[in-house]
Amino acid sequence: MNEAIRVLKERRSVRQYEAKPVPKEILEDIIDCARLAASANNTQPWLFVVVTNEEGKSAIARLATYGKFIASAGACVAVFCEKDSKYKVEDGAAATQNILLAAKAHGLGSCWVAGHGKDYAEDVRKLLNVPEKYELISLVAIGYTNQTPNPPKKPLSQVLKWEKYE
């Protein structure tokens, strides 16, 4: 199986991490993949803040309603997009998906935590000292894990229709 297809098919959300730092070079490569995501009209409205220190990860974990596990991850990537960008959610989601896939390709676990429109989004922006022109889209926990989640997925036959729904 092609490596890219394998990564796409095997990626799963991981919420348990080993107490092991992720090398800066790997994190930089993951963000490099994120910045190459598709964006509407090639606007590239994103900004990525990578948090690796314990204090910062713990603070984000306390703020994020469903992201308590961020505190134990090797890193947390906060994905921001410019507020005035018409397709900020779509563009930020594309960049976030690239982060998840790049992490998997590097043998790391990851988990997407919602950010856009959440009551903690502004607090995360302020915590990370991000300029007001940006809005939080997502948080991504990244780290080493020995967990291999395999939740059931809907079969292709249930979600694929040809030509029209019948």
Backbone bond lengths (Angstrom), bond angles and torsions (degrees), N, CA, C in turn:
res aa  C-N    CA-C-N  psi(-1)  N-CA   C-N-CA  omega(-1)  CA-C   N-CA-C  phi
1 M - - - 1.453 - - 1.533 108.89 -
2 N 1.285 116.06 137.57 1.455 122.90 176.80 1.533 109.37 -55.05
3 E 1.327 117.29 140.03 1.476 121.59 -176.71 1.526 112.48 -60.45
4 A 1.327 117.88 -42.04 1.468 120.48 179.60 1.527 110.43 -63.15
5 I 1.318 117.14 -42.79 1.469 120.93 179.10 1.527 110.19 -65.43
6 R 1.335 117.40 -39.77 1.460 120.86 178.12 1.526 110.77 -60.03
7 V 1.327 116.94 -45.90 1.465 121.48 179.60 1.531 110.07 -60.51
8 L 1.333 116.55 -45.37 1.468 120.58 178.94 1.528 111.52 -59.92
9 K 1.312 117.07 -41.80 1.463 120.78 -175.03 1.526 113.72 -80.91
10 E 1.320 117.40 -23.76 1.474 120.27 -176.51 1.518 114.60 -100.18
11 R 1.338 119.05 -12.25 1.457 120.99 -178.71 1.531 110.74 -64.06
12 R 1.314 116.16 132.56 1.463 122.77 176.66 1.523 108.44 -141.00
13 S 1.309 116.50 158.96 1.468 121.19 177.67 1.519 110.35 -75.84
14 V 1.324 115.03 130.25 1.463 122.23 -178.34 1.520 108.55 -118.52
15 R 1.331 116.06 133.01 1.462 120.39 -177.89 1.532 113.16 -122.19
16 Q 1.327 116.90 8.91 1.465 121.19 177.33 1.521 107.91 -128.31
17 Y 1.329 115.01 127.74 1.455 120.21 -174.20 1.512 111.41 -127.34
18 E 1.327 115.42 152.43 1.451 122.13 174.57 1.531 108.63 -81.50
19 A 1.305 116.51 151.52 1.469 121.28 178.81 1.522 108.73 -79.47
20 K 1.320 115.25 73.25 1.461 121.76 -176.32 1.522 108.12 -143.22
21 P 1.328 118.00 126.46 1.467 119.77 -179.18 1.529 111.83 -69.45
22 V 1.317 115.31 151.17 1.460 121.67 175.37 1.525 106.81 -95.15
23 P 1.329 118.01 126.98 1.465 120.14 -178.77 1.529 112.71 -57.25
24 K 1.312 115.25 142.87 1.461 122.12 -178.70 1.524 111.43 -56.90
25 E 1.330 117.81 -37.58 1.464 121.62 -178.57 1.529 110.87 -63.06
26 I 1.330 116.87 -37.66 1.464 120.59 178.60 1.526 109.71 -69.61
27 L 1.314 117.04 -43.70 1.465 120.17 178.70 1.530 111.08 -62.24
28 E 1.328 116.10 -39.97 1.466 119.09 177.19 1.521 111.33 -62.94
29 D 1.331 117.26 -39.48 1.459 120.53 179.26 1.530 110.62 -66.60
30 I 1.321 116.69 -39.40 1.467 121.03 177.69 1.527 110.06 -61.48
31 I 1.321 117.43 -44.98 1.469 120.56 179.37 1.524 110.60 -69.62
32 D 1.318 117.48 -32.53 1.453 119.93 175.06 1.533 109.92 -60.86
33 C 1.328 116.91 -40.54 1.476 121.08 175.98 1.525 110.51 -65.17
34 A 1.318 117.15 -38.48 1.473 120.70 179.71 1.518 111.48 -64.07
35 R 1.321 117.27 -42.47 1.459 120.62 -177.53 1.517 112.30 -68.24
36 L 1.328 117.27 -15.78 1.459 121.80 179.71 1.529 112.55 -93.10
37 A 1.318 117.13 5.32 1.467 121.35 179.72 1.525 110.38 -63.80
38 A 1.305 114.94 159.22 1.462 120.35 174.66 1.525 108.82 -66.25
39 S 1.336 115.39 144.26 1.464 120.34 173.33 1.525 108.11 -144.78
40 A 1.320 115.97 148.64 1.459 121.16 -178.71 1.524 110.44 -57.66
41 N 1.304 116.66 127.01 1.468 122.12 -179.92 1.527 112.90 54.01
42 N 1.322 116.09 24.90 1.464 122.07 -179.91 1.529 112.30 54.55
43 T 1.333 117.01 36.15 1.465 120.67 -178.17 1.524 113.11 -71.21
44 Q 1.333 117.46 -28.07 1.465 122.08 178.95 1.531 110.97 47.83
45 P 1.326 117.98 59.97 1.468 121.41 -171.96 1.527 114.68 -81.84
46 W 1.298 117.71 11.44 1.457 121.25 -168.88 1.522 115.57 -91.27
47 L 1.312 111.56 161.98 1.459 123.10 172.31 1.527 104.75 -145.90
48 F 1.321 116.59 135.04 1.459 121.17 -178.09 1.528 109.24 -117.95
49 V 1.314 116.58 130.03 1.463 121.14 175.86 1.529 106.83 -116.59
50 V 1.324 115.52 117.54 1.458 121.16 -179.94 1.529 108.28 -98.30
51 V 1.307 115.53 123.47 1.467 121.36 -179.13 1.531 108.06 -112.99
52 T 1.337 115.94 121.65 1.460 120.09 179.87 1.528 112.65 -119.16
53 N 1.331 117.28 -15.41 1.472 118.07 -177.95 1.533 110.40 -78.46
54 E 1.301 114.98 148.09 1.470 121.47 -174.84 1.520 112.40 -60.04
55 E 1.321 116.73 -41.96 1.467 121.21 -178.73 1.531 111.07 -61.46
56 G 1.326 116.58 -45.60 1.462 120.97 -179.44 1.516 112.60 -66.40
57 K 1.338 117.01 -45.01 1.474 120.54 178.94 1.525 110.77 -62.99
58 S 1.312 116.66 -41.30 1.471 120.38 179.36 1.519 111.62 -64.92
59 A 1.329 116.63 -39.54 1.469 120.51 179.00 1.528 110.61 -64.51
60 I 1.328 117.12 -43.41 1.464 120.76 177.53 1.522 110.05 -63.62
61 A 1.322 117.00 -43.37 1.467 121.60 -179.91 1.530 111.41 -60.53
62 R 1.328 117.08 -37.33 1.466 120.18 178.03 1.528 111.04 -66.97
63 L 1.323 116.89 -33.32 1.464 121.10 -178.27 1.526 112.86 -78.96
64 A 1.325 117.26 -40.90 1.464 122.33 -173.44 1.525 111.26 -76.54
65 T 1.304 115.98 116.24 1.469 121.93 -175.83 1.522 113.25 -50.67
66 Y 1.334 117.42 -47.88 1.463 120.76 -178.00 1.521 112.27 -112.60
67 G 1.323 116.82 30.63 1.456 120.20 -177.13 1.509 114.31 -126.56
68 K 1.320 117.87 31.53 1.466 120.56 -177.59 1.523 112.44 -59.08
69 F 1.344 116.87 -29.59 1.465 122.10 -178.91 1.530 112.64 -69.66
70 I 1.318 118.18 -12.18 1.469 121.53 178.17 1.528 110.15 -56.84
71 A 1.316 116.92 -34.10 1.466 121.27 -178.27 1.528 112.02 -59.17
72 S 1.325 118.41 -31.82 1.463 121.16 -177.20 1.525 113.58 -95.31
73 A 1.321 118.01 -5.22 1.467 121.44 179.90 1.528 110.01 -74.31
74 G 1.304 116.47 159.31 1.461 120.84 176.75 1.519 112.06 -68.74
75 A 1.341 115.22 -29.93 1.465 120.33 -179.30 1.515 109.74 -156.16
76 C 1.307 115.07 158.19 1.458 122.31 171.88 1.522 107.13 -128.33
77 V 1.329 115.59 128.49 1.463 120.07 175.80 1.519 107.72 -105.21
78 A 1.309 115.76 122.57 1.463 121.20 174.61 1.522 106.58 -97.77
79 V 1.330 115.29 121.91 1.463 121.22 -179.12 1.526 108.24 -101.15
80 F 1.313 115.37 120.36 1.462 122.39 178.43 1.524 109.17 -116.69
81 C 1.324 116.07 152.38 1.464 121.31 170.88 1.520 108.52 -134.54
82 E 1.327 115.38 155.67 1.454 120.66 179.61 1.530 109.80 -61.68
83 K 1.337 116.11 131.54 1.466 122.17 -177.13 1.523 112.78 -56.79
84 D 1.314 117.10 -37.75 1.462 119.87 -175.25 1.528 113.37 -85.75
85 S 1.313 117.71 3.90 1.461 121.05 177.98 1.537 109.01 -75.77
86 K 1.312 116.87 124.46 1.464 122.39 -174.44 1.531 112.98 -58.70
87 Y 1.313 116.75 -36.36 1.467 120.59 -176.77 1.529 111.75 -115.61
88 K 1.320 116.24 39.96 1.461 120.79 -176.25 1.526 113.08 -58.80
89 V 1.325 117.31 -39.12 1.472 119.75 -177.99 1.523 110.42 -68.19
90 E 1.326 116.63 -45.76 1.455 120.54 179.71 1.530 111.07 -64.16
91 D 1.334 115.80 -45.61 1.464 120.30 -178.99 1.527 111.02 -64.94
92 G 1.323 116.59 -43.80 1.462 120.56 178.44 1.515 112.15 -65.35
93 A 1.340 116.74 -35.56 1.468 120.55 177.64 1.526 110.92 -66.82
94 A 1.336 116.59 -39.38 1.466 119.84 177.79 1.528 110.73 -63.15
95 A 1.324 116.64 -43.50 1.465 120.68 178.56 1.533 110.65 -64.82
96 T 1.335 116.12 -39.14 1.464 120.58 178.96 1.524 110.86 -63.18
97 Q 1.321 116.81 -43.11 1.475 120.09 178.36 1.522 110.32 -62.05
98 N 1.326 117.51 -39.06 1.464 119.16 177.08 1.526 111.45 -62.79
99 I 1.319 117.30 -36.44 1.466 120.84 176.60 1.517 110.23 -61.63
100 L 1.325 116.92 -47.35 1.464 120.98 -179.57 1.525 111.46 -59.97
101 L 1.317 116.72 -43.83 1.461 121.24 -178.03 1.530 111.54 -70.89
102 A 1.325 117.04 -40.90 1.467 119.90 178.13 1.522 110.93 -64.81
103 A 1.334 116.84 -38.65 1.469 120.09 177.26 1.528 109.87 -60.78
104 K 1.318 117.08 -45.91 1.467 121.54 178.65 1.521 110.45 -60.84
105 A 1.328 117.53 -43.10 1.462 121.45 179.33 1.527 111.73 -61.41
106 H 1.331 116.87 -28.76 1.469 121.88 177.08 1.528 112.10 -87.77
107 G 1.318 117.89 5.99 1.461 121.24 178.89 1.513 113.89 79.23
108 L 1.331 116.91 21.41 1.461 121.97 -178.22 1.520 110.68 -107.59
109 G 1.320 115.58 155.86 1.447 121.47 172.17 1.520 108.81 -92.32
110 S 1.334 115.75 158.23 1.458 119.93 178.81 1.517 109.68 -156.42
111 C 1.325 114.83 163.28 1.461 120.24 176.49 1.523 109.22 -151.81
112 W 1.313 115.68 130.37 1.462 124.49 179.12 1.521 108.06 -82.85
113 V 1.311 116.84 128.41 1.461 122.96 174.81 1.532 107.24 -118.06
114 A 1.311 116.24 128.26 1.466 120.89 -178.08 1.521 111.03 -59.08
115 G 1.324 115.80 147.74 1.455 121.07 178.06 1.512 111.86 -135.67
116 H 1.314 116.73 -42.80 1.464 121.29 -175.00 1.527 111.39 -60.51
117 G 1.318 115.86 125.90 1.457 121.11 177.50 1.523 114.87 76.82
118 K 1.313 117.76 1.55 1.468 119.99 -179.62 1.521 109.97 -81.44
119 D 1.319 115.74 151.80 1.467 119.53 -176.75 1.528 112.93 -65.99
120 Y 1.313 117.87 -15.80 1.463 121.07 179.35 1.535 112.99 -96.48
121 A 1.319 117.92 -3.90 1.466 121.30 -174.45 1.530 112.68 -57.21
122 E 1.311 116.31 -46.04 1.463 120.31 -178.69 1.530 110.87 -67.49
123 D 1.328 116.97 -36.91 1.466 120.38 178.32 1.531 110.89 -64.67
124 V 1.334 116.71 -38.86 1.470 120.11 177.45 1.528 109.54 -65.80
125 R 1.330 117.07 -43.06 1.466 120.44 178.86 1.531 110.55 -57.81
126 K 1.325 116.02 -46.51 1.465 120.43 -179.65 1.530 111.35 -66.57
127 L 1.319 117.25 -42.36 1.462 121.84 178.90 1.528 110.92 -55.91
128 L 1.325 115.62 -39.87 1.462 120.81 -176.86 1.523 113.04 -91.60
129 N 1.349 115.99 4.43 1.461 122.05 175.88 1.536 112.56 59.10
130 V 1.332 115.72 35.87 1.460 121.23 -179.89 1.534 108.21 -84.47
131 P 1.327 117.63 136.49 1.473 120.29 -179.99 1.526 112.81 -55.94
132 E 1.323 116.09 150.74 1.462 122.80 -176.57 1.522 114.12 -61.04
133 K 1.308 117.73 -19.44 1.464 119.43 -178.54 1.530 112.41 -72.20
134 Y 1.343 116.40 -7.65 1.467 121.27 179.12 1.524 111.48 -106.62
135 E 1.327 115.02 151.99 1.463 122.86 179.57 1.532 108.57 -128.05
136 L 1.318 116.49 138.47 1.461 120.75 179.25 1.525 110.40 -68.39
137 I 1.316 115.88 131.76 1.458 121.78 176.61 1.524 110.33 -106.29
138 S 1.333 116.80 -45.00 1.464 119.91 -178.52 1.521 110.99 -158.62
139 L 1.319 113.54 165.39 1.456 122.53 171.62 1.526 105.57 -123.80
140 V 1.328 116.69 139.64 1.464 119.56 178.72 1.524 109.04 -129.34
141 A 1.325 115.18 119.03 1.461 120.90 173.45 1.529 107.27 -81.88
142 I 1.327 116.51 137.25 1.466 121.98 179.94 1.517 108.37 -136.62
143 G 1.329 116.78 137.33 1.452 118.99 175.94 1.508 113.34 -179.57
144 Y 1.313 113.59 174.18 1.462 120.25 176.59 1.529 108.26 -76.78
145 T 1.298 115.05 143.69 1.461 120.05 -178.50 1.516 110.04 -151.01
146 N 1.313 116.37 152.88 1.467 119.84 171.15 1.527 109.23 -108.99
147 Q 1.313 115.38 9.12 1.459 121.81 179.23 1.530 109.21 -83.66
148 T 1.327 116.12 139.11 1.462 121.34 176.40 1.523 108.73 -128.63
149 P 1.315 117.28 77.39 1.459 118.90 -179.41 1.520 111.00 -65.55
150 N 1.303 115.94 145.68 1.455 120.34 178.31 1.527 109.57 -144.65
151 P 1.332 116.18 63.29 1.467 118.32 179.69 1.523 110.25 -66.08
152 P 1.313 117.19 151.69 1.466 119.29 -179.55 1.527 110.79 -63.80
153 K 1.290 115.02 140.82 1.465 122.41 176.73 1.525 108.05 -116.55
154 K 1.310 116.16 147.20 1.458 120.30 177.83 1.527 109.16 -61.01
155 P 1.330 117.45 142.20 1.461 119.26 177.95 1.533 110.75 -70.03
156 L 1.319 115.94 152.75 1.456 122.04 179.87 1.532 111.23 -54.26
157 S 1.306 116.31 -40.07 1.472 120.49 -178.17 1.530 112.51 -61.66
158 Q 1.314 117.19 -22.27 1.465 121.17 -179.50 1.526 112.93 -84.51
159 V 1.317 116.65 -22.36 1.466 119.52 -174.91 1.528 114.71 -115.29
160 L 1.321 117.37 -7.54 1.459 121.45 -178.12 1.524 111.16 -106.82
161 K 1.319 115.60 127.48 1.462 122.38 174.44 1.504 107.35 -126.00
162 W 1.317 117.67 144.86 1.470 121.91 179.50 1.520 109.69 -105.60
163 E 1.291 115.79 130.60 1.466 125.47 175.98 1.527 114.17 71.10
164 K 1.326 118.19 -49.56 1.469 122.35 175.97 1.521 108.76 -162.76
165 Y 1.304 115.24 164.63 1.463 120.43 -179.58 1.522 108.98 -76.71
166 E 1.325 116.50 125.56 1.464 121.10 176.53 1.500 110.39 -137.11
